[in-house]
Amino acid sequence: MKNLTAVGKYLILMVTLGSVAACSSTPPTQSTSVDGAVVREYHNPVSSVAVLYNLFQYNKYSLNEEQKRKQTAAVYAALESDYGQVYSWYEYDARGAVKAVHGYPQGSGFCRVIYSTIEVDGVQRNYEETACQEAGHNGWRFVHKTR
């Protein structure tokens, strides 16, 4: 039991440090749909068992490296294509589909809104994301809106 409590405290520390690092001022360059888990509801981490359960849920319903590569390729293909064009992929126990739905001018560039649907092991999650390109800068910058 003592080791389980230590593991739980370690996991809470790692999640806290990861959250602080995520708050940096560097604009995100990767889609949330690539690194996010499909499961959105976790238990309140008041015990080591709840922390371990949440970690299990995150790992079970997250994309593996090949699936992340395919989702990333679909996201960037949708950003560069005509609106409404769907880019789908399938890999083992997961699949996804991405399409750009609209765009708008922003500063010296423009932004596009994309919709993604990802399913892992029978659990599905939908994402809406915005990515922008600015004149003089290479690539897309994902804009994460606070709720």
Backbone as a printed PyTorch tensor [residue, N CA C, xyz], in Angstrom:
tensor([[[  0.8330,  -1.1950,   0.0000],
         [  0.0000,   0.0000,   0.0000],
         [  0.8700,   1.2470,   0.0000]],

        [[  2.0040,   1.1850,   0.7030],
         [  2.9000,   2.3310,   0.7700],
         [  3.4270,   2.6740,  -0.6260]],

        [[  3.8110,   1.6610,  -1.4210],
         [  4.3020,   1.9070,  -2.7700],
         [  3.2020,   2.4630,  -3.6740]],

        [[  1.9740,   2.0030,  -3.4970],
         [  0.8590,   2.4910,  -4.2850],
         [  0.6190,   3.9700,  -4.0170]],

        [[  0.7160,   4.3870,  -2.7580],
         [  0.5630,   5.7900,  -2.4040],
         [  1.6860,   6.6120,  -3.0100]],

        [[  2.8860,   6.1160,  -2.9990],
         [  4.0230,   6.8280,  -3.5910],
         [  3.8390,   6.9750,  -5.0970]],

        [[  3.3360,   5.9190,  -5.7350],
         [  3.0910,   5.9810,  -7.1730],
         [  2.0240,   7.0340,  -7.4670]],

        [[  0.9790,   7.0720,  -6.6860],
         [ -0.0880,   8.0490,  -6.8740],
         [  0.4200,   9.4740,  -6.7200]],

        [[  1.2380,   9.7090,  -5.6980],
         [  1.8090,  11.0500,  -5.4950],
         [  2.7320,  11.4220,  -6.6530]],

        [[  3.5000,  10.4530,  -7.1450],
         [  4.3880,  10.7040,  -8.2700],
         [  3.5800,  11.0730,  -9.5110]],

        [[  2.4880,  10.3430,  -9.7760],
         [  1.6480,  10.6310, -10.9360],
         [  1.0060,  12.0090, -10.8290]],

        [[  0.5370,  12.3690,  -9.6380],
         [ -0.0540,  13.6940,  -9.4450],
         [  0.9920,  14.7780,  -9.6960]],

        [[  2.2130,  14.5610,  -9.2210],
         [  3.3000,  15.5160,  -9.4440],
         [  3.5910,  15.6580, -10.9360]],

        [[  3.6290,  14.5350, -11.6690],
         [  3.9280,  14.5800, -13.1000],
         [  2.8120,  15.2880, -13.8740]],

        [[  1.5650,  15.0370, -13.5080],
         [  0.4470,  15.6970, -14.1710],
         [  0.4780,  17.1980, -13.8950]],

        [[  0.7780,  17.5830, -12.6560],
         [  0.8600,  18.9930, -12.2980],
         [  1.9740,  19.6910, -13.0640]],

        [[  3.1450,  19.0630, -13.1160],
         [  4.2580,  19.6580, -13.8510],
         [  3.9440,  19.7540, -15.3330]],

        [[  3.3000,  18.7420, -15.8770],
         [  2.9010,  18.7820, -17.2800],
         [  1.9080,  19.8950, -17.5500]],

        [[  0.9920,  20.1380, -16.6220],
         [  0.0130,  21.2100, -16.7790],
         [  0.6750,  22.5740, -16.7550]],

        [[  1.6410,  22.7490, -15.8650],
         [  2.3640,  24.0120, -15.7910],
         [  3.1500,  24.2360, -17.0750]],

        [[  3.7920,  23.2080, -17.5820],
         [  4.5560,  23.3340, -18.8230],
         [  3.6410,  23.6580, -19.9950]],

        [[  2.4320,  23.1550, -19.9810],
         [  1.4880,  23.4050, -21.0700],
         [  0.9960,  24.8440, -21.0880]],

        [[  1.1980,  25.5710, -20.0040],
         [  0.7400,  26.9510, -19.9170],
         [  1.7740,  27.9430, -20.4340]],

        [[  2.8160,  27.4930, -21.0560],
         [  3.8410,  28.3940, -21.5580],
         [  3.2740,  29.2520, -22.6740]],

        [[  4.0000,  30.3080, -23.0360],
         [  3.5050,  31.2460, -24.0350],
         [  3.7900,  30.7960, -25.4610]],

        [[  4.4760,  29.6810, -25.6550],
         [  4.7580,  29.1870, -26.9950],
         [  3.4710,  28.6840, -27.6300]],

        [[  3.1490,  29.1680, -28.8450],
         [  1.9180,  28.7000, -29.4750],
         [  1.9720,  27.2140, -29.7920]],

        [[  0.8840,  26.4880, -29.5840],
         [  0.8710,  25.0630, -29.8810],
         [  1.0200,  24.8230, -31.3800]],

        [[  1.7830,  23.8210, -31.7420],
         [  1.9880,  23.5150, -33.1480],
         [  1.3710,  22.1880, -33.5200]],

        [[  0.7260,  21.5460, -32.5820],
         [  0.1410,  20.2360, -32.8590],
         [ -1.3280,  20.2200, -32.4980]],

        [[ -2.0670,  19.4790, -33.2420],
         [ -3.4910,  19.3240, -33.0340],
         [ -3.7800,  18.6290, -31.7050]],

        [[ -4.7750,  19.1000, -30.9980],
         [ -5.2070,  18.4590, -29.7540],
         [ -5.7180,  17.0540, -30.0250]],

        [[ -6.2970,  16.8350, -31.1870],
         [ -6.8610,  15.5210, -31.4980],
         [ -5.7880,  14.4420, -31.5990]],

        [[ -4.5450,  14.8410, -31.8140],
         [ -3.4590,  13.8610, -31.9340],
         [ -3.0520,  13.3270, -30.5610]],

        [[ -2.9320,  14.1970, -29.5860],
         [ -2.4400,  13.7880, -28.2740],
         [ -3.5150,  13.5730, -27.2230]],

        [[ -4.7320,  13.9820, -27.4950],
         [ -5.7890,  13.8200, -26.5160],
         [ -6.3120,  12.3960, -26.4770]],

        [[ -6.7900,  12.0050, -25.3180],
         [ -7.4290,  10.6950, -25.1900],
         [ -8.8940,  10.8340, -25.5920]],

        [[ -9.4850,   9.7510, -26.0250],
         [-10.8830,   9.7620, -26.4390],
         [-11.7860,   9.9050, -25.2190]],

        [[-11.4160,   9.3270, -24.1050],
         [-12.2120,   9.4010, -22.8810],
         [-12.0730,  10.8010, -22.2850]],

        [[-13.1950,  11.4020, -21.9140],
         [-13.1640,  12.7480, -21.3400],
         [-13.4990,  12.7690, -19.8500]],

        [[-14.1030,  11.7210, -19.3700],
         [-14.5420,  11.7180, -17.9800],
         [-13.6230,  10.8360, -17.1450]],

        [[-13.0200,  11.4400, -16.1580],
         [-12.1220,  10.7310, -15.2610],
         [-12.6440,  10.8520, -13.8400]],

        [[-12.2060,   9.9440, -12.9900],
         [-12.5940,   9.9890, -11.5820],
         [-11.8160,  11.0960, -10.8850]],

        [[-12.4220,  11.6700,  -9.8670],
         [-11.7400,  12.6740,  -9.0700],
         [-10.5220,  12.0140,  -8.4170]],

        [[ -9.3070,  12.5190,  -8.6500],
         [ -8.0990,  11.8330,  -8.1680],
         [ -7.8370,  12.0570,  -6.6830]],

        [[ -8.7540,  11.5780,  -5.8430],
         [ -8.5960,  11.7520,  -4.3980],
         [ -7.8610,  10.5720,  -3.7660]],

        [[ -7.6480,   9.5250,  -4.5290],
         [ -6.9380,   8.3690,  -3.9990],
         [ -5.9730,   7.8490,  -5.0500]],

        [[ -5.0350,   7.0420,  -4.6100],
         [ -4.0740,   6.4330,  -5.5320],
         [ -4.7820,   5.5200,  -6.5300]],

        [[ -5.8260,   4.8450,  -6.0810],
         [ -6.5730,   3.9430,  -6.9560],
         [ -7.2320,   4.7530,  -8.0790]],

        [[ -7.8070,   5.9120,  -7.7410],
         [ -8.4460,   6.7490,  -8.7610],
         [ -7.4120,   7.2670,  -9.7640]],

        [[ -6.2390,   7.6440,  -9.2840],
         [ -5.1730,   8.1210, -10.1680],
         [ -4.7440,   7.0080, -11.1120]],

        [[ -4.5600,   5.8090, -10.5750],
         [ -4.1660,   4.6820, -11.4200],
         [ -5.2630,   4.3280, -12.4230]],

        [[ -6.5200,   4.3950, -11.9980],
         [ -7.6260,   4.1310, -12.9050],
         [ -7.6430,   5.1490, -14.0460]],

        [[ -7.4630,   6.4280, -13.7130],
         [ -7.4300,   7.4780, -14.7280],
         [ -6.2760,   7.2660, -15.6990]],

        [[ -5.1290,   6.8770, -15.1860],
         [ -3.9690,   6.6100, -16.0330],
         [ -4.2580,   5.4370, -16.9720]],

        [[ -4.8930,   4.3970, -16.4460],
         [ -5.2760,   3.2460, -17.2660],
         [ -6.2410,   3.6810, -18.3730]],

        [[ -7.2540,   4.4760, -18.0210],
         [ -8.2240,   4.9530, -19.0070],
         [ -7.5350,   5.7830, -20.0920]],

        [[ -6.6300,   6.6730, -19.6910],
         [ -5.9260,   7.5190, -20.6560],
         [ -5.1050,   6.6570, -21.6140]],

        [[ -4.3750,   5.7090, -21.0780],
         [ -3.5350,   4.8580, -21.9200],
         [ -4.3680,   3.9590, -22.8360]],

        [[ -5.4630,   3.4410, -22.3280],
         [ -6.2990,   2.5400, -23.1300],
         [ -6.9520,   3.2650, -24.2970]],

        [[ -7.3650,   4.5070, -24.0970],
         [ -8.1150,   5.2340, -25.1020],
         [ -7.3220,   6.3700, -25.7600]],

        [[ -6.0030,   6.2420, -25.7920],
         [ -5.1480,   7.1910, -26.5110],
         [ -4.6190,   6.5250, -27.7720]],

        [[ -4.2200,   7.3320, -28.7210],
         [ -3.6600,   6.8150, -29.9590],
         [ -2.2340,   6.3360, -29.7490]],

        [[ -1.8610,   5.2320, -30.4190],
         [ -0.4600,   4.8050, -30.3800],
         [  0.3280,   5.6540, -31.3850]],

        [[  1.6200,   5.4420, -31.5020],
         [  2.4550,   6.2960, -32.3540],
         [  2.0460,   6.2470, -33.8260]],

        [[  1.7350,   5.0860, -34.3580],
         [  1.3210,   4.9790, -35.7560],
         [ -0.0180,   5.6720, -35.9780]],

        [[ -0.9430,   5.5300, -35.0240],
         [ -2.2350,   6.1820, -35.1220],
         [ -2.0810,   7.7060, -35.0430]],

        [[ -1.1920,   8.1750, -34.1850],
         [ -0.9060,   9.6110, -34.0990],
         [ -0.3490,  10.1250, -35.4200]],

        [[  0.5290,   9.3500, -36.0460],
         [  1.1040,   9.7540, -37.3320],
         [  0.0050,   9.8810, -38.3800]],

        [[ -0.9120,   8.9260, -38.3980],
         [ -2.0000,   8.9540, -39.3770],
         [ -2.9670,  10.1060, -39.0960]],

        [[ -3.2690,  10.3650, -37.8380],
         [ -4.1490,  11.4910, -37.4880],
         [ -3.4870,  12.8150, -37.8690]],

        [[ -2.2040,  12.9430, -37.6000],
         [ -1.4760,  14.1690, -37.9560],
         [ -1.5160,  14.3910, -39.4630]],

        [[ -1.2720,  13.3410, -40.2400],
         [ -1.3080,  13.4500, -41.7010],
         [ -2.7000,  13.8670, -42.1760]],

        [[ -3.7440,  13.3150, -41.5770],
         [ -5.1110,  13.6630, -41.9630],
         [ -5.4250,  15.1230, -41.6130]],

        [[ -4.9690,  15.5780, -40.4550],
         [ -5.2000,  16.9630, -40.0350],
         [ -4.5640,  17.9250, -41.0340]],

        [[ -3.2890,  17.7000, -41.3670],
         [ -2.6010,  18.6270, -42.2680],
         [ -3.1250,  18.5240, -43.6950]],

        [[ -3.5640,  17.3540, -44.1120],
         [ -4.1790,  17.2190, -45.4330],
         [ -5.4730,  18.0300, -45.4870]],

        [[ -6.2740,  17.9610, -44.4260],
         [ -7.5300,  18.7170, -44.3770],
         [ -7.2580,  20.2200, -44.3720]],

        [[ -6.2100,  20.6500, -43.6580],
         [ -5.8870,  22.0770, -43.6090],
         [ -5.4840,  22.6130, -44.9780]],

        [[ -4.9000,  21.7690, -45.7990],
         [ -4.4050,  22.2030, -47.1120],
         [ -5.3950,  21.9440, -48.2450]],

        [[ -6.5550,  21.3660, -47.9540],
         [ -7.4820,  20.9500, -49.0150],
         [ -8.7140,  21.8500, -49.0810]],

        [[ -9.6190,  21.4770, -49.9750],
         [-10.9020,  22.1720, -50.0990],
         [-11.7640,  21.8680, -48.8800]],

        [[-12.6370,  22.8070, -48.5500],
         [-13.5640,  22.6030, -47.4410],
         [-14.4720,  21.4060, -47.7300]],

        [[-14.7060,  20.6170, -46.7210],
         [-15.6050,  19.4800, -46.8420],
         [-14.9520,  18.1750, -47.2660]],

        [[-13.7210,  18.2360, -47.7630],
         [-12.9950,  17.0160, -48.1600],
         [-12.6310,  16.2350, -46.8920]],

        [[-13.0460,  14.9870, -46.8140],
         [-12.8160,  14.1660, -45.6160],
         [-11.5760,  13.2960, -45.8140]],

        [[-10.7090,  13.2990, -44.8170],
         [ -9.5130,  12.4510, -44.8110],
         [ -9.6680,  11.4460, -43.6780]],

        [[ -9.7600,  10.1900, -44.0460],
         [ -9.9910,   9.1190, -43.0650],
         [ -8.7770,   8.2190, -42.9530]],

        [[ -8.6520,   7.5700, -41.8040],
         [ -7.5830,   6.5980, -41.5900],
         [ -8.1130,   5.4940, -40.6750]],

        [[ -7.4110,   4.3770, -40.6950],
         [ -7.7600,   3.2310, -39.8620],
         [ -6.4580,   2.5430, -39.4570]],

        [[ -6.3610,   2.1430, -38.2180],
         [ -5.1670,   1.4520, -37.7290],
         [ -5.5470,   0.6250, -36.5090]],

        [[ -5.5330,  -0.6770, -36.6570],
         [ -5.7850,  -1.6220, -35.5760],
         [ -7.1430,  -1.3700, -34.9210]],

        [[ -7.1860,  -0.8220, -33.7060],
         [ -8.4340,  -0.6370, -32.9700],
         [ -8.9100,   0.8140, -32.9890]],

        [[ -8.3550,   1.6170, -33.8890],
         [ -8.7040,   3.0340, -33.9160],
         [ -8.9330,   3.5030, -35.3570]],

        [[ -9.7220,   4.5570, -35.4560],
         [ -9.9320,   5.1780, -36.7510],
         [-10.2660,   6.6530, -36.5320]],

        [[-10.0990,   7.4150, -37.6170],
         [-10.3850,   8.8340, -37.5200],
         [-10.7760,   9.4110, -38.8540]],

        [[-11.3780,  10.5870, -38.7990],
         [-11.7600,  11.3320, -39.9980],
         [-11.6300,  12.8140, -39.6750]],

        [[-11.1010,  13.5730, -40.6510],
         [-10.8630,  15.0050, -40.4580],
         [-11.3370,  15.7530, -41.6950]],

        [[-11.9500,  16.9240, -41.4730],
         [-12.3010,  17.7860, -42.5980],
         [-12.2530,  19.2440, -42.1510]],

        [[-11.8580,  20.1050, -43.0890],
         [-11.9150,  21.5500, -42.8670],
         [-13.3330,  22.0050, -43.1920]],

        [[-13.9220,  22.8320, -42.3190],
         [-15.3070,  23.2260, -42.5200],
         [-15.4700,  24.6870, -42.9170]],

        [[-14.5640,  25.5480, -42.4910],
         [-14.6020,  26.9350, -42.9460],
         [-13.3040,  27.6330, -42.5700]],

        [[-13.1210,  28.8350, -43.1200],
         [-11.9310,  29.6150, -42.8470],
         [-12.2690,  31.0900, -42.7860]],

        [[-11.3040,  31.8840, -42.2870],
         [-11.5250,  33.3270, -42.1870],
         [-10.1730,  34.0280, -42.1150]],

        [[-10.1240,  35.2910, -42.5850],
         [ -8.8640,  36.0370, -42.5150],
         [ -8.5470,  36.3940, -41.0650]],

        [[ -7.2640,  36.4090, -40.7440],
         [ -6.8280,  36.7350, -39.3850],
         [ -5.4940,  37.4650, -39.4860]],

        [[ -5.4660,  38.7190, -39.1330],
         [ -4.2240,  39.5000, -39.1950],
         [ -3.6510,  39.4790, -40.5990]],

        [[ -2.3860,  39.0540, -40.7030],
         [ -1.7230,  38.9940, -42.0050],
         [ -1.8400,  37.6110, -42.6430]],

        [[ -2.7430,  36.8010, -42.1630],
         [ -2.9000,  35.4530, -42.7030],
         [ -4.3440,  35.0200, -42.6960]],

        [[ -4.5510,  33.7330, -42.4460],
         [ -5.9060,  33.2030, -42.3870],
         [ -5.9430,  31.9810, -41.4790]],

        [[ -7.1460,  31.6470, -41.0630],
         [ -7.3670,  30.5060, -40.1680],
         [ -8.3690,  29.5620, -40.7990]],

        [[ -8.2750,  28.3100, -40.4110],
         [ -9.2290,  27.2830, -40.8320],
         [ -9.7210,  26.5400, -39.6010]],

        [[-10.9850,  26.1800, -39.6560],
         [-11.5880,  25.3770, -38.5970],
         [-11.7400,  23.9630, -39.1430]],

        [[-11.2630,  22.9900, -38.3600],
         [-11.3770,  21.5930, -38.7680],
         [-12.1640,  20.8150, -37.7210]],

        [[-12.8740,  19.8080, -38.2010],
         [-13.5790,  18.8710, -37.3430],
         [-12.8840,  17.5200, -37.4660]],

        [[-12.6370,  16.8890, -36.3300],
         [-12.0670,  15.5460, -36.3020],
         [-12.9660,  14.6420, -35.4780]],

        [[-13.0720,  13.4090, -35.9090],
         [-13.7360,  12.3670, -35.1320],
         [-12.7350,  11.2380, -34.9840]],

        [[-12.5050,  10.8240, -33.7550],
         [-11.5770,   9.7290, -33.4820],
         [-12.3060,   8.6920, -32.6440]],

        [[-12.1030,   7.4280, -32.9960],
         [-12.6740,   6.3230, -32.2380],
         [-11.5540,   5.3680, -31.8630]],

        [[-11.4560,   5.0620, -30.5760],
         [-10.4710,   4.1090, -30.0740],
         [-11.2080,   3.0510, -29.2660]],

        [[-11.0360,   1.8020, -29.6500],
         [-11.6230,   0.6700, -28.9330],
         [-13.1160,   0.8740, -28.6670]],

        [[-13.8310,   1.4000, -29.6700],
         [-15.2730,   1.5580, -29.5690],
         [-15.7500,   2.8310, -28.8930]],

        [[-14.8450,   3.6750, -28.4130],
         [-15.2160,   4.9290, -27.7700],
         [-14.8510,   6.0730, -28.7150]],

        [[-15.8050,   6.9680, -28.9430],
         [-15.6270,   8.0300, -29.9310],
         [-15.5760,   9.4050, -29.2660]],

        [[-14.7830,  10.3070, -29.8730],
         [-14.7290,  11.6970, -29.4240],
         [-14.6050,  12.6040, -30.6430]],

        [[-15.3020,  13.7330, -30.5780],
         [-15.2500,  14.7320, -31.6410],
         [-14.4240,  15.9330, -31.1750]],

        [[-13.6770,  16.5110, -32.1020],
         [-12.8610,  17.6780, -31.8210],
         [-13.1970,  18.7780, -32.8200]],

        [[-13.1770,  20.0130, -32.3760],
         [-13.2320,  21.1780, -33.2430],
         [-11.9880,  21.9890, -32.9280]],

        [[-11.1900,  22.2480, -33.9520],
         [ -9.9380,  22.9630, -33.7460],
         [ -9.7720,  24.0550, -34.7920]],

        [[ -8.9990,  25.0680, -34.4400],
         [ -8.6800,  26.1530, -35.3460],
         [ -7.1710,  26.2270, -35.4920]],

        [[ -6.7220,  26.3280, -36.7510],
         [ -5.3010,  26.4830, -37.0420],
         [ -5.1340,  27.6930, -37.9520]],

        [[ -4.0630,  28.4610, -37.7350],
         [ -3.8440,  29.6840, -38.4920],
         [ -2.4600,  29.6910, -39.1260]],

        [[ -2.3840,  30.3670, -40.2740],
         [ -1.1170,  30.6310, -40.9480],
         [ -0.9810,  32.1350, -41.0560]],

        [[  0.2190,  32.6350, -40.7880],
         [  0.4750,  34.0620, -40.9080],
         [  1.5450,  34.2910, -41.9560]],

        [[  1.4420,  35.4110, -42.6580],
         [  2.4510,  35.7560, -43.6560],
         [  3.8060,  35.8560, -42.9650]],

        [[  4.8050,  35.2570, -43.5760],
         [  6.1530,  35.3080, -43.0190],
         [  6.4760,  34.1970, -42.0400]],

        [[  5.5110,  33.3710, -41.7160],
         [  5.7290,  32.2520, -40.7970],
         [  5.4150,  30.9460, -41.5130]],

        [[  6.2130,  29.9560, -41.2750],
         [  5.9800,  28.6450, -41.8890],
         [  5.0230,  27.8180, -41.0500]],

        [[  4.1620,  27.0830, -41.6990],
         [  3.3290,  26.0970, -41.0290],
         [  2.0860,  26.6660, -40.3790]],

        [[  1.3600,  25.7530, -39.7870],
         [  0.1070,  26.0620, -39.1040],
         [  0.3510,  26.1810, -37.6170]],

        [[ -0.3350,  27.1080, -36.9780],
         [ -0.2870,  27.2990, -35.5220],
         [ -1.6920,  27.0370, -35.0020]],

        [[ -1.8300,  26.0680, -34.1090],
         [ -3.1470,  25.7350, -33.5780],
         [ -3.5140,  26.7020, -32.4620]],

        [[ -4.7380,  27.1730, -32.5220],
         [ -5.2480,  28.1250, -31.5530],
         [ -6.1430,  27.3620, -30.5920]],

        [[ -5.7710,  27.3190, -29.3390],
         [ -6.5720,  26.5990, -28.3470],
         [ -7.3690,  27.6270, -27.5600]],

        [[ -8.6780,  27.5090, -27.6520],
         [ -9.5660,  28.4440, -26.9970],
         [ -9.8770,  27.9620, -25.5960]],

        [[ -9.9090,  28.9010, -24.6640],
         [-10.3000,  28.5580, -23.3050],
         [-11.8110,  28.6180, -23.2030]],

        [[-12.3450,  27.7710, -22.3700],
         [-13.8130,  27.7170, -22.2170],
         [-14.2210,  28.3520, -20.9310]]])
